[in-house]
Amino acid sequence: MKEAKVFALCISEAKGTQKHEVASVELIPDHGIKGDAHAGNWHRQVSLLSEETVEAFRLRGVEVDNGAFGENILIEGLNPVLLPVGTKLQIADALLEVTQIGKECHSHCRIYETVGDCIMPREGVFTKVLTGGSVKKGDRVHVL
């Protein structure tokens, strides 16, 4: 298996706006990513997607930027949707725990409205932050 690593990090400062790529993030225990509008004391603090899944979506002819699906962390070399709830992931000094796989899409996003599909409801993985730390693009992702 190819080494798993952080492919991209994305945040949005306000709910309802598309996430944009940043060079690094600070993960805060029991909160999520510092400065991200979706952070808070709940079970979906940090969202993950496989970079390979997003690339397969792009190969269908759809131009999407990193963060377009609302993901905080794009992981290359590992599909987090295959991990059971309760799995722990170490990224640099931070420790995340998988809390939910997929989510209901209450109001279809811009991507769904454009192409009739969105991968986040079935491919998105949500985590909570157990141990905080700084994470940057290229950091290794270890499944514990």
Phi, psi and omega in degrees: 000139178296146178299134178275135179209164178287120180269322180202152177236134186222142177221163168225137183279344181222140177296146180087000177246151181292141176289150179234156184285140176229160184285326181205162178224157174250118178269132183246128181304140179056025181220307183123216183270126178302126177090355179269133185296337183266002177289156179159175183276077178210183187273354180243060184284322183224128180256145183234147171219155173280132177297324180295324177293318178294319180297321177297323177296318179297325180294345174281002176096015182254124177277113176228138176277160171301134182095351184297333181268004180089009181283144175273319183231123171265126182250131177258133175093002179205132176262105185296341180294342179275354181272136178287154174305137182101345178296140178254139179239130176258123175231112188054233180271353184274148177234124180246152174236130178292126182243339182202143176242123183074169178200154176286137178262099184290314177235122185302137181283174180301321180296315179299318180296328182281314188242358178080015180204150173215137185272342185300318181301329181252340184248347182287141178237137183243143183224163169244155182268117177272317179230130182280174177160171179270135179233137179229161177306136179094346177300143178287147177246121181246129173274125182262000000 
